[in-house]
Amino acid sequence: MSKQYETVIGLEVHVELATKTKIFCGCSTEFGGAPNTHTCPVCTGMPGSLPVLNKQVVEYAMAVGLATNCKINQYCKFDRKNYFYPDNPQNYQISQLYLPICHDGGIEIETSAGKKVIGIHEIHMEEDAGKLVHDEWEDCSLVDFNRSGVPLIEIVSEPDMRSADEVIAYLDKLRLIIQYLGASDCKLQEGSMRADVNLSVREAGASEFGTRTEMKNLNSFKAIARAIEGERARQIELIEEGKKVIQETRRWDDNKEYSYAMRSKEDAQDYRYFPEPDLVPIVISDEWLERVKANQPELRDEKKLRYKKEYDIPEYDINILTSSKKLADIFENTIALCNKPKEVSNWLMVETMRLLKEEEKEPDDICFSPVNLAKLIGLIDEGAINRTVAKEVFEVIFREDADPEKYIEEKGLKTVNDEGALRSTIEEIVEANPQSVEDYHAGKTKAMGFLVGQTMKAMKGKADPGMVNKILLEILAE
């Protein structure tokens, strides 16, 4: 019988914080500037330049720590991690080794296998390195220091995950917590959230961990899942062949669905850490900690419970509406204006989701305002437009955030509520379709639908269906 294997996974997740300026200088952290334009003597490592800590970085780190049930080190400090690499201008990185700001936390995840708590060993603050750009045409490497000094937190999990499903559930939960806090946009494709996967396999039931490898270059949840499956299979194959798994860092190539060895960790690099001499320790007072605690927003789990209690909407809707901070904000702000939770939920769940899918966009890309969605719902309620017209108007709101009142006025889309005009149109249609009238009197209900359809067509969709039905029934009863 073939042996059963268990996968053991721990993650190191780097998150770029949403501060306007870098961790130790006043340069912009904005993504996508021309190379080396967001730089100064501090973040390019010029001799004699001195770092000054950005207070907002500490507050974001505390907020993430509190939201992930960590203990906060009220006395913590920075350390120097020494290594030479061309994108690291000082030849050291300022990080936290001995006293990280947060430690011993955990978050609960849910997969098809049930609920489980994934432990968080620590969260520490550090600066990002620059970026090497390999120019194949010129056969050289160029360095862009725009990212150098961008503030990061590194969230180090315990090796508590056992499958790709658990890893994705953990990352998704982490990403939502951080987005709800406003601490980062967590865009994997822009590198503002990056995960390194530490993975080993062992025989089921064994207490000792196997030899682990670390995988880098993972910039989507799908790539992470594929890399885990690929690396698990590779390690099991080595063990079955009687070979040894080498402790090393590997680079995942998502196109080839294979990982390559980057560097061996047999003799783990000695970074010669020592306390950062240019920065004083951070002392977090009780008052400061309490202030950050008091400013913590409502997170997704709390929101889900509140929606269930306050709004009469299905659990499925609640899960989707809270799966994006942007969507939840639009939902709540629209309700505040029109007080129709079910109606708002329907527009977001059906039409918004359909258009997002068609245009291959994410909820974060939504650009319409709650004001215009609330106005649209009000116009339907008043009977100023019917639902067919409303869908057409919503597409314009979705794309251009147009004011529905002005748009309806300009395009002449208002529902015709003039009973006299409607009655004469219906009389003409009844006269022109004697066969349908005969069918209706013979009990064929489809005939009624046909006559309503003809009326709506004649009115260019601008009639109130309720009124059309009412007048039709009166005329047919004569």
C-alpha positions in Angstrom: 0.0 0.0 0.0 1.4 3.4 -0.9 2.4 5.7 1.9 0.2 8.7 2.9 1.9 12.1 3.1 1.0 15.2 4.9 2.0 18.7 3.6 3.1 21.2 6.2 3.0 24.9 5.1 3.9 28.2 6.7 3.8 31.6 5.0 5.8 34.8 5.1 3.5 37.5 3.8 4.9 40.9 2.9 2.5 43.8 2.8 3.3 47.3 1.5 1.6 49.8 3.8 -0.7 52.5 2.4 1.3 55.5 3.7 1.8 58.5 1.5 5.5 58.6 2.2 8.3 56.0 2.8 9.2 54.5 6.2 12.3 56.6 6.9 12.1 59.6 4.5 9.5 61.9 2.9 9.6 60.3 -0.6 6.4 59.3 -2.3 5.3 55.6 -2.1 3.1 55.9 -5.2 3.2 52.9 -7.5 4.4 53.4 -11.1 6.5 56.6 -11.2 9.3 56.9 -13.7 12.4 55.0 -12.4 14.4 56.7 -9.6 12.0 59.7 -9.3 10.7 58.9 -5.8 14.1 59.0 -4.2 16.4 61.0 -1.9 19.7 60.6 -0.1 18.0 58.4 2.7 16.3 55.8 0.5 19.3 55.6 -1.9 21.6 54.9 1.0 23.9 58.0 0.7 26.6 58.2 3.3 25.7 60.4 6.3 22.0 60.4 5.6 19.8 59.5 8.6 16.4 57.7 8.8 13.4 59.2 10.6 10.6 56.8 11.4 7.1 57.4 9.9 4.6 57.2 12.8 1.8 56.0 10.5 3.8 52.8 9.8 3.8 52.0 13.5 0.0 52.7 13.7 -0.8 50.5 10.7 1.4 47.6 12.1 -0.4 47.9 15.5 -3.8 47.9 13.8 -3.0 44.8 11.8 -1.6 43.1 15.0 -4.8 43.9 17.0 -7.0 42.7 14.1 -5.1 39.4 14.0 -5.3 38.9 17.8 -1.6 39.5 18.3 0.1 40.8 21.5 1.7 44.2 20.9 5.3 44.7 22.1 5.1 48.2 23.7 8.8 48.3 23.7 10.3 47.3 20.3 13.2 48.3 18.2 14.7 48.1 14.7 17.7 45.9 13.7 20.1 46.0 10.9 20.1 43.0 8.5 23.4 43.1 6.6 23.6 41.7 3.1 25.0 42.8 -0.2 22.6 42.9 -3.2 22.5 45.6 -6.0 18.9 46.6 -5.2 19.8 47.2 -1.5 21.5 50.6 -1.6 22.8 50.7 2.0 24.0 47.1 1.9 21.7 46.5 4.9 18.0 46.4 5.4 16.4 48.0 8.5 14.1 45.3 9.9 13.0 43.8 13.3 14.5 40.6 14.5 14.8 40.6 18.3 11.7 42.6 19.4 9.1 42.6 16.6 6.1 44.9 17.1 3.5 42.1 17.2 3.7 38.4 18.2 1.6 35.3 19.1 -1.6 36.0 17.2 -3.9 34.0 14.9 -6.9 34.1 12.7 -9.7 31.7 12.1 -10.2 30.3 8.6 -13.0 28.2 7.1 -12.6 25.7 4.3 -14.7 22.7 3.2 -12.9 20.8 5.9 -14.3 23.1 8.6 -13.0 25.9 10.8 -9.4 26.2 12.0 -7.1 28.7 13.7 -3.9 29.5 11.9 -1.3 30.9 14.3 0.7 34.0 13.6 4.2 33.8 15.0 5.0 37.5 14.6 4.5 40.7 12.5 7.5 43.0 12.1 8.1 46.3 10.3 10.8 46.7 7.7 11.8 48.7 4.5 11.4 47.3 1.0 14.4 47.0 -1.3 14.7 48.6 -4.8 13.9 46.7 -8.0 16.3 45.2 -10.5 15.2 45.5 -14.1 16.9 43.1 -16.5 17.3 44.6 -19.9 17.8 41.7 -22.3 18.2 44.0 -25.3 21.2 45.8 -23.8 22.3 42.6 -21.8 22.5 44.5 -18.5 20.6 45.0 -15.3 19.3 48.4 -14.2 18.1 49.4 -10.7 15.1 51.4 -9.8 15.1 52.7 -6.2 11.5 54.0 -6.2 10.4 51.0 -4.1 13.4 51.3 -1.8 12.3 52.3 1.6 8.6 51.7 1.0 7.2 50.5 4.4 6.4 46.8 4.8 5.1 44.6 7.4 6.0 40.9 7.3 3.4 38.5 8.7 5.0 35.2 9.7 2.6 32.4 10.2 3.1 29.2 12.2 3.4 26.0 10.1 -0.2 25.3 10.7 -1.6 24.9 7.1 -1.9 21.5 5.5 -3.3 22.2 2.0 -3.6 24.8 -0.8 -7.2 25.4 0.2 -6.1 26.4 3.8 -3.4 28.7 2.4 -5.8 30.5 0.1 -8.4 30.8 2.9 -5.7 32.3 5.2 -4.4 34.7 2.6 -7.9 35.8 1.6 -8.9 36.4 5.3 -5.6 38.3 5.9 -6.1 40.4 2.7 -9.7 41.4 3.7 -8.6 42.3 7.3 -5.8 44.6 6.0 -8.1 46.1 3.3 -10.9 46.8 5.8 -8.3 48.5 8.1 -7.1 50.7 5.1 -3.6 49.6 5.9 -2.9 48.4 2.3 -4.7 47.8 -1.0 -3.1 44.3 -1.0 -2.9 44.1 -4.8 -0.9 40.9 -5.5 -0.4 41.9 -9.2 1.3 45.2 -8.2 3.3 43.5 -5.5 1.7 45.3 -2.5 1.0 41.8 -1.1 3.6 39.1 -1.6 3.6 35.6 -0.1 6.6 33.3 0.2 5.6 29.7 0.8 7.6 27.4 3.1 6.6 23.8 2.4 7.7 20.4 3.6 6.1 16.9 3.4 6.2 14.1 6.0 4.6 10.7 6.4 1.1 11.0 7.8 1.3 10.6 11.6 5.0 11.6 11.9 5.7 14.2 14.5 9.0 15.5 13.0 8.8 18.1 10.2 10.4 17.2 6.8 13.0 19.4 5.1 11.3 22.6 3.9 11.8 24.7 0.8 10.8 28.3 0.3 9.1 29.4 -2.9 9.1 32.9 -4.2 7.7 34.9 -7.2 4.0 34.1 -6.4 1.8 37.0 -7.5 -1.7 35.5 -7.6 -3.8 33.1 -5.5 -4.0 30.7 -8.5 -0.2 30.7 -8.8 0.2 30.0 -5.1 -2.2 27.1 -5.3 -0.4 25.6 -8.3 3.0 26.1 -6.7 1.9 24.3 -3.6 0.6 21.3 -5.6 3.7 21.3 -7.8 6.2 21.4 -4.9 4.3 18.8 -2.8 4.4 16.4 -5.8 8.1 17.2 -6.4 9.1 16.5 -2.7 7.0 13.3 -2.5 8.7 12.0 -5.7 12.2 12.7 -4.2 11.3 10.9 -1.0 9.8 7.9 -2.8 13.0 7.6 -4.9 15.0 7.6 -1.7 16.6 11.0 -2.4 16.9 13.9 -0.1 14.9 17.1 -0.2 17.4 20.0 -0.1 16.6 23.0 2.0 16.7 25.8 -0.5 14.9 28.8 -2.0 13.0 28.1 -5.2 11.5 30.3 -7.8 8.1 29.3 -9.2 7.6 29.7 -13.0 3.8 29.9 -13.4 3.9 29.5 -17.2 5.9 26.3 -17.0 4.3 25.3 -13.8 7.6 24.3 -12.4 10.0 25.6 -9.7 13.7 26.2 -10.0 16.3 26.2 -7.3 17.5 29.8 -6.7 19.9 29.4 -3.8 20.7 26.8 -1.2 19.9 27.4 2.5 22.2 24.6 3.7 24.4 27.2 5.4 21.8 29.7 6.2 23.1 33.2 5.4 24.5 35.0 8.4 22.9 38.4 8.3 24.9 39.7 11.3 21.9 41.4 12.8 22.5 44.1 15.4 20.4 46.9 16.9 19.9 49.7 14.3 22.2 52.5 15.7 20.5 55.3 13.8 17.0 54.8 15.3 15.9 55.0 18.9 13.6 52.2 20.3 9.9 52.6 19.9 7.9 53.0 23.1 4.2 52.5 22.7 2.3 54.1 25.6 -0.9 52.6 26.9 -2.7 55.8 25.7 -1.4 55.4 22.1 -2.3 51.7 22.1 -5.8 52.5 23.4 -6.3 55.2 20.7 -5.4 52.7 17.9 -7.8 50.2 19.5 -10.6 52.7 19.6 -10.0 53.6 15.9 -10.3 50.0 14.7 -13.1 49.8 12.1 -15.8 47.1 11.9 -14.1 44.1 10.2 -15.8 41.6 7.8 -16.8 39.0 10.4 -18.6 41.7 12.6 -20.2 43.2 9.4 -21.6 39.9 8.4 -23.3 39.4 11.8 -24.7 42.9 11.7 -26.1 42.6 8.1 -27.8 39.4 9.1 -29.5 41.1 12.0 -30.3 44.5 10.4 -31.1 43.7 6.8 -33.4 41.1 5.4 -31.0 39.7 2.7 -29.8 36.2 2.1 -26.6 34.8 3.5 -25.2 34.4 0.0 -25.6 38.1 -0.7 -24.1 39.0 2.7 -21.0 36.9 1.8 -20.5 38.6 -1.5 -21.3 42.2 -0.3 -18.7 41.9 2.5 -16.1 40.2 0.3 -14.9 43.7 -0.8 -14.6 46.8 1.4 -15.6 48.9 -1.6 -18.8 46.9 -2.2 -19.8 47.0 1.5 -19.2 50.8 1.6 -21.4 51.4 -1.5 -24.1 49.1 0.0 -24.2 50.9 3.3 -23.9 54.4 1.9 -26.7 53.8 -0.6 -29.0 52.4 2.1 -28.3 55.5 4.2 -29.7 57.6 1.3 -32.7 55.4 0.3 -33.3 53.0 3.1 -34.1 50.0 0.8 -31.5 47.3 1.7 -33.1 44.5 -0.4 -33.3 46.7 -3.5 -29.7 48.0 -3.1 -28.5 44.5 -2.6 -30.3 43.3 -5.8 -28.7 46.1 -7.9 -25.2 45.2 -6.6 -25.6 41.4 -6.7 -27.2 41.2 -10.2 -26.5 44.1 -12.5 -23.2 45.3 -10.9 -21.8 41.8 -10.7 -22.8 41.1 -14.4 -21.1 44.3 -15.6 -18.0 43.7 -13.6 -17.7 40.2 -15.1 -18.4 41.5 -18.6 -15.7 44.2 -18.3 -13.3 41.9 -16.4 -13.1 44.3 -13.5 -12.9 43.8 -9.7 -15.3 45.4 -7.2 -12.4 47.8 -6.2 -12.7 49.3 -9.7 -16.3 50.4 -9.2 -16.6 54.1 -9.9 -20.3 55.0 -9.5 -21.4 56.8 -6.4 -24.0 55.7 -3.9 -25.9 59.0 -4.5 -26.7 58.0 -8.1 -27.7 54.4 -7.3 -30.0 55.8 -4.6 -31.5 58.3 -7.1 -32.1 55.4 -9.6 -33.9 53.4 -6.9 -36.0 56.5 -6.0 -37.0 57.0 -9.7 -38.2 53.4 -10.0 -40.2 53.8 -6.7 -41.9 56.9 -8.0 -42.8 55.2 -11.2 -40.8 57.7 -13.1 -39.1 54.9 -15.0 -39.8 51.2 -15.3 -37.3 48.4 -14.6 -36.4 47.8 -18.3 -35.4 51.5 -18.6 -33.7 51.4 -15.2 -31.3 48.6 -16.3 -30.4 50.7 -19.4 -29.8 53.8 -17.2 -27.8 51.8 -14.7 -25.3 50.7 -17.3 -24.6 54.4 -17.9 -24.3 55.0 -14.2 -21.9 52.0 -13.9 -19.6 53.3 -16.7 -19.8 57.1 -16.2 -21.4 57.7 -12.8 -24.0 59.7 -14.7 -26.8 61.5 -12.8 -29.9 59.3 -13.6 -32.4 62.2 -13.3 -30.5 64.3 -15.9 -29.9 61.3 -18.2 -33.5 60.3 -18.2 -34.6 63.9 -18.9 -32.0 64.3 -21.7 -32.9 61.0 -23.4 -36.7 61.4 -22.9 -36.9 58.0 -21.0 -39.5 59.0 -18.5 -42.4 56.6 -18.1 -45.6 57.8 -19.8 -48.2 58.0 -16.9 -50.8 59.8 -19.0 -53.7 57.4 -18.8 -55.5 59.0 -21.7 -52.6 58.6 -24.1 -51.9 55.1 -22.9 -55.6 54.1 -23.3 -55.8 55.3 -26.9 -52.6 53.4 -27.8 -53.9 50.2 -26.1 -57.3 50.6 -27.9 -55.5 50.7 -31.3 -53.4 47.6 -30.4 -56.6 45.7 -29.3 -58.3 46.7 -32.6 -55.3 45.6 -34.7 -55.1 42.2 -33.0 -58.6 40.6 -33.1 -57.1 37.0 -33.0 -55.3 37.7 -29.7 -58.5 39.2 -28.2 -60.4 36.1 -29.3 -57.6 33.8 -27.8 -57.7 35.8 -24.5 -61.5 35.3 -24.2 -61.0 31.6 -25.0 -58.8 31.4 -21.8 -55.3 31.5 -23.5 -53.3 33.6 -21.0 -50.4 34.0 -23.4 -52.5 36.3 -25.5 -52.5 38.9 -22.7 -48.7 38.8 -22.6 -48.6 39.4 -26.3 -50.8 42.5 -26.1 -48.8 43.9 -23.2 -45.6 43.3 -25.2 -47.1 45.1 -28.3 -48.1 48.1 -26.1 -44.6 48.3 -24.5 -43.2 48.2 -28.0 -45.5 51.0 -29.2 -44.6 53.1 -26.1 -40.8 52.4 -26.7 -40.6 50.7 -23.3 -41.6 53.8 -21.5 -45.0 52.7 -20.1 -45.8 51.6 -16.6 -46.4 47.8 -17.0 -48.9 47.9 -14.0 -50.9 50.6 -15.7 -50.8 48.8 -19.1 -52.2 45.6 -17.5 -54.9 47.5 -15.6 -56.2 49.4 -18.8 -55.9 46.3 -21.0 -58.0 44.2 -18.6 -60.6 47.0 -18.5 -60.8 47.2 -22.3 -60.9 43.5 -22.8 -63.7 43.2 -20.2 -65.9 45.7 -22.2 
